[in-house]
Amino acid sequence: MSDTDSLTGGPVAFEDRSRKRRRLEQSFEDSPRYSSPDELAASSEPEGVNIRRASRISIRDSQPRQRSFEDSDAEDSPDELAIHTIHRDWKVRSRRASTTGSARDDSTRTPIAPSPVPVREKPPLRYTNKLVLRGHKKGVAAVKVSPDGQYIASCSADATIKIWDAVTGVPKHTLRGHLAGISTIAWSPDSKTLASGSDDKSIRLWDVATGKPYPVPLLGHHNYIYSIAFSPKGNMLVSGSYDEAVFLWDVRTARIMRSLPAHSDPVGGVDFIRDGTLVVSCSGDGLIRIWDTATGQCLRTLVHEDNAPVISVRFSPNGKFVLAWTVDSCVRLWNYVEGRCVKTYQGHTNQKYSIGGAFGVHEDEAFIASGSEDGSIFIWDVTSKNVLQKLEGHDGPVLGVDTYPKEDLLVSGGLDRTVRVWRIDDSAVDHDGQMES
């Protein structure tokens, strides 16, 4: 039986809803901030959340000894966030007064106002749900598109990983080997290896061609693993765990290269910068930290005045900004060189679950896509912060969102146990740019 389905068949009936893979409790002292993915389906009644903390955490910027941000361009605009060049070099040209006969001198020349800068309307986003992929037995914690765009990987609280064909939705492999729910997955840059982090405290590497695990798992964390990411060269892996630590791994030897005493609460997200020289981590303690991968030194600590727990973090494609998700229903864009928040994106709901998202680009215009607890996917324009589109289709919180800009592909996964594939539907637009009825 195929795991692929279409929306044209009518609404999908779902069974009992799975619980969130990481649940934020009312107190750091009374109970853990996150729950195991195995607890996603433990109960159908949501519990209240108090995201306010009694104490305030001051900014603790450590001074780098070997690396500095001094040479970085602090004036770069968020307009430059897309994978491709976003800004356009519109040139303002002044009209010159023409003369008949001899040229007039400057004293008699009439000043002419410069012509206005041509304004290009941002292209509308019209993502539509093309495929609904079923097969997981519990909530889907994360979804990732392979760097070559051929496959979609999804992980679940049912302790399995599924690899799907990105075009047809046909399942290629179901990876089994973890002993507990899986919270995070990451593709190697060459799309040949998939890494997974689980509540069984292990990280496994999988051969995508065969669907078989590498013989030696990565062991070292003392608690649930919540986030992993490959370095751009694929030779290193970074992981964040409930044990409050961040580890840098040598992928070839499956050994820990460096252990970073990162945070005072569970680490919710980690990511590599595009050249592999920096790592970013975030935690329920409300801190975002930038690390030098070569020395293990903390170069910068970012904290918002609200001190909301930070549950997910991503470097921008150009490496000049950090995007962070917090449980006060905000997504914030940070200029980490200057240590300030430059944009805040709102509209979605995120007060309980660990939700993530991704940067994307459509026709050279950058956007941010994020899941939401109301079952929607929000897409914001990076510069204006306007909501470009709100996608609906999931029956429950959307935990994971990823994009593949080269093909206008967006994928999502949530507690309704489904993975949904979204694509730009050009056929739904007529020649006047209006939606056809």
N, C-alpha and C positions, 0 to 999 in steps of 0.2 A: 504494500500500500504506500502510496506516495505521501511524503511529508509536505508536499506543496499544495497550496490552495489559492483560490482567487476570491476577491471580495464580491464578485458578481453572483456568487452563490447565496448571497443573503447574509444576515448577521450570524456571528458565531456564538454558540452557547458554550460557556465555560463552566467548569466545575468549581469546587471550593477554591478560593483564592489562596495563593501562597503568601506567606509572610515575608517581609523584607529581610535581605541577607544581612543587613547591619542596622540594628534598631538603636536609636538614641534614647537613653533612659533619662529620668529626671535628675539624677545626680551621678557625678563621677565616682563618688565615694560609695554609694549604695549599690550600684550595679554597673556592669560594663556599658560603655557608650555604644558598642556595636553588638549585634547578635550573629551567631553562626548562620550561614546559608541554610543549614539543616532546619533552622527554626522558622523559615519563611512560611511554612504551612502549619505551624504549630497551633495557631489560634486565629479565629476570624474576627476577634474584637480588638480594635486598635487601642493602644494605651496612650495616655497623655504624655506630652513632652514639654519639658521646661528647658529651653535652650539658653536661658540667662545664667550667668555664673556669678557667685557671690564676690569673688575677688577679681581684680583687674590685673592684667599681665602687661607689664611695661615692655616697650620695645628694647630688644637686646641685640644691638648690631655689633657683631664682633669685627674687629679690624683685621683685614686680610694681611698676611705676611708675605705671600708669594704671588697673589693674584689681586688685581685691582680693577674696579670699574671705571677708573679715571679716563681711559681712552675710549669709552663707549659714547655713542651719540645719544645724549639724553633728550634731544629735541625731536626725535623721530615720532611721527604721529601714528596713532592706531590705524590710520588709513593704509599703512604698509603691511598689514597683518596677513594678507592672503598668500597662498602658496605661489601664485604668480604675481606679477607687478600689478598693484591695485590702482595707484594713482595715475592720472593722465597729465601729461605735461602740456596743458593748454597754455598757449602763448597769447598774451595780450598785445595786440599791435595797434599802435596809434595811427590814425589816419593823417596823412599829410595834406596840407592845403595846396591845391593845384594852382598854378599861375598861367596866365595867358600873356605872352610877350616876355618881358624881362622879369627875372625873379625879384620878389619883394624882400626887403631887408627884415631883420628880426623885429624891428620896432613896429612894422606895419603888419606883421604876420598875425593872423587871427588864431588864437588857441583853439584846438579841436579836442573834444573829449575823447578818450580812448574807447574803442569799441568794447562792448560788454563781453565777458568771458562766456563762451557757449556752455550752456547748462545741459548736461545729459541726464535724463531721467534714469533712475536705477531700474534695472530689469526686474519685472515682477517674478516672484517665485511661485511655481505651480507644481509642487511635488504632489504626486498621487500614489496611493498604495497599490503596488503592482502584484505583490506576492505576500501570502501569509504562510509562514513555515511552522509546522507543528511537529512535535516529537518529544520535547522535554516534558517530564512528569511533574516538575516543580518550577518555581519562578526562575526566569532568566535574569542572571545577575549582570552579564556584560556581553556585548557584541562587538566584533572587530572585523573590518574589511582588510584582506591581505594587501600588501603594498603593490602587488601587480594587478589587483582588482579582480582576480579570478574567483576568489572564495570569500565566504563569510563564515566566521567562527563564532559560536555562542557557547557560553558556559552556564551552568545551572546548579541550584541547590540539590538536584538529583545526583550529583557527583559525576556527571558526564559532560563531555564537550562534543558538540556536533559541528562538522564542517560541511557547508552547503555550497553548491554551485551558485555564483552570484547572479547569473543570467537566468537559469531555469529554476533555481531553488531545489534541485534534486540533491538529496543528501549524499555526500561522498564517503564520510567516515563518521562513526560514533566512537569517541575515544573513552575508554574505561581503564581505570587504574588507581584513581584517587579513592580514599576511604571515607571521605566526607565531602560536603558541599564545596563548590568551586566559586570563588568570588571574582577572579580576575584572569585575563588571558592577554597575551601579547604576541604579535607576529615578528619574526626576524626580518631584517631588511630585504633578504632575498626571497621571502615567502616560502622557504623550504622547511622552516621549523616553527612550531607553535609552543609557547611556554604557558604554563598554567599554575596558579597559586590556589591552595586549598586550605580548608579548615583542618586538614590532617597535618598541618605545619610543614608541608613539603611543597617544593616547586618541581614540576616535571617538564621535560622537553620532549616533544613529539615530532616524529618524522611525518610530514604532511603527505608524502607520496605513498607511504605504506600504512599510515595510521598507527604505527607502533611507537611505544615510548623509548627514549634513550635508556640505556641500561642503568645509569647512575642518576638518581634524583638529587636535587640540591637541598641539603638538610642543614639546618642551623638555627632557624627561628624557633622560638619557644611557645608560639601561640599562632592563632589564625593569621593567614596571609591575605592581605586586602588589596594590594596593588603591586604590579610588576611592569617593567618597561625595558625593551632592548635599547642598547646604544646604537647610534647610526651605523657603525661598522659591524654590529652584530657580535662583537667579541665580549661584551659585558652585558650584565643584566642587573637592574636595580630592583629591590623589593622593599615594601613597607608592610609592617605587621602590627597586630594587636599587642605585641610585646614592646611596642614603642620604639623599636629600632629600625634603622635603614641599613640594608646590606648591599654592598657591591660585589657581584659575583664574576668570576672568570668562567665563561661559558664552556670553554674547551676542557678545563680540568674539573668543573663542577665544584669549585672551592671558593670560599669567601675571600675576596681581595681586601676588603675594608669594611669595618663595622662602625657605623656612625651613631653615636648616642643622641638621637635626633630630637625626641620630644618627650613630654611628660604624660602623654595620653596616646591611645592607639593611633597609628599612622594610617590615614585614609587614602592618600594618593601620593604617587611618585612619578617623575617623568625626566627624560633626558632632553637637554638642549640639542639643537640640530647638528652641532659639531662634536657633541659628546664630552665637552669640557666641564659642563655644569650639570648638576642634578637639583631638582626642586622636590621638596616634600611638604606635606601638610598634615594637620592632626586635629583631633578634638580639643586640643589645648588652645585652639584659635590662632596658632602660629603657622606661617609659611616660611620655609628656610631654603636658602640657596647654598649649595655645596660645591666645592672644587673637587672634581673626581680624582685628580692627581694627588692631592694632599689630604683630602678628607676634611678640610677646613670649612667652617661655616662663614660664608662671605657676607650674608645679609639675612636679617630676620624681619619679616613683614607681619604686621598685626593691625587689624582694623579697630577703630575705637569701640565698636560694638562687641568685639571679641567673640563673635559667633564661631562655633565649631566649624572647621574647614574639612570637607569630606572628599573633595576631588580637586585635582590641579593639573594644568597643562601649560607647557610652553607654547607661545605663538609660533607659527611656522618660520617667521624670520628671527626668532630667538630673542626679541627685544622686550617682550612682555610675558606676563604670567596670568593665566586665567584660573580663577578659583571659585568653587561652588561652596556655599555655606548654608546652614540650616535655618537661616532667616529669610529664605526665599529670595536670595540675591546671587547673582553671578558677577564677580568683580574682576576687572582688568587692571593689573598692576604694572607700573613702570618700576621694575625691581632695582634698576640702577639708582633712581631717585628715591625709592622707597615710598612711593605714593600711589594711591588708587586713582586711576584716571577715568574709568568708566564703571558704571553699575547698571546691570541689565535686570529688569524685573518684569513680572507678569505671570511667571510660572509659580507653582506651589512646591515648596521644599522645606518642610519643617520636621520631618520624621525619618525619611529614608535617605540612604546614600545614593545620590543621583549624579550622573556624569554626562558629559557631552563632548563636542568636538568643534574645531574650526572647519569652515567650508568656504568654497568660492563658486560663484556662478557668473559667467560672463565677466570675469575680472573684478567682481564685486565681492568683498569678504563678508561672511556672516558667521554667526555662532549658533549652534544647534544644541538644545538641552532637553532632557526628559523632564517630566513633571509628575507630581503625585496625583493630579486630576486625570491622568491617562492621556495627556496631550504631549506634543513635541513643539517647543517654541523655537522659532528661528528669528534672531535679531540681526539687524544691520550693525556691523561693528562700529561705524562712525557715528551714526545718528541715534543708535540704541532703539530705533523703531522696530516693532514686531513686523517682520516681513510676511510671515505665514505661521499659522497654528494648525498643526496636523493632528487629526483625531482618528482613532481607530482601535487603540488598545483599551481593554476593559480592566483598568487598574493602573497603578503607578508604573511609569516608564523609568527603568533604572539605567539602561545603557543606550547610548546613541553614538554612531560613528558615521563618517562620510568618506566618499571617494570622489573628489572633485573632478577628476578627468572624465568621468562619465555621468556627472550629476546624480550620483548614487548616494542614498542615505538609508541606513539600517537602524532598527530599534528593537529593543527587547524589554520585557516587563514581567510583572507578577502574574499576568494572564497566561504565562507559559508559552507565548508565541514570539516569533521573530518576524518583523515586518520589513519588507523591502519597498522603498519609495524611490521614484524617479520623476524627473521633470517631464511633464506631459505636454509636448509641443503641439500635439494634434488637437488639444482642447482649446486652442487659441485661433481665432480667425484672423484675416488679414488686417483688421482694424485694431488688433490687440485685445479684443474683448473675448470673454469666455463664451463658448457656444452653449446653447441651451440643450 
